[in-house]
Amino acid sequence: MFFHRKPGGPVDWLIVGLGNPGSQYENTRHNAGRMALDRLAVRAGVRVDRKAHRGLCATAAVSGKRCLLLKPETYMNDSGLSVGEAARYYKLPAERVLVLFDDISLDVGRLRLRRKGSDGGHNGIKSIDAFLGEDFPRVKIGVGAKPHPDYDLAKWVLSRFRDEEKADLDRALEAACDAVEAIVAGRMDEAMNRFN
């Protein structure tokens, strides 16, 4: 079930999948948030392909709430330009902006949910913080740590998942969608207990 109201009607939540646009970045670790949002869109029966708010978006029903699904097209480091614009347009407080993104401190397949928090060195989150502050809920999707401490971080997050990681990634993307549905339904504590 999804809505056919014209774009621009009120929404209850903004759900954001962080990553970089362009085929060269598809299925890279840094795009785990976008991958999870795409999975959520399939569940909701919508295509995230309408251009607005410096990104691609779609309106969908998630847990009975009207949500805007957003994939910023600004490149990761400027995600806040897109997210801030959409949040202002729909007059949403930070608490109603749910962000899905990659986390190198978690193993592939692991999730961590937070009501709010610091950017943890993640440039996309740092950019959103500049527009919204730190009070937005988030779903961190584990993409694995660098192979060794001297490994270039940019090279690591822009690398693709290995074949042996894909089953764990697939489970994590499904779990991230479950977590989003629980959070939007007002069951954050339950979701944190289940997924953290």
ZIRAQUI-V264491 format. One record per helix or strand of 3 or more residues. SS is the DSSP state (~ for helix, > for strand). FROM is the first residue (numbers start at 1). LEN is the number of residues. Records with the same first field share a line. If there is no record, write none. Layout:
SS: FROM-LEN / FROM-LEN
//
This chain:
>: 13-5 / 50-3 / 55-8 / 65-8 / 97-7 / 111-4 / 138-5
~: 23-3 / 29-16 / 76-14 / 94-3 / 123-10 / 153-5 / 163-22 / 188-8
//
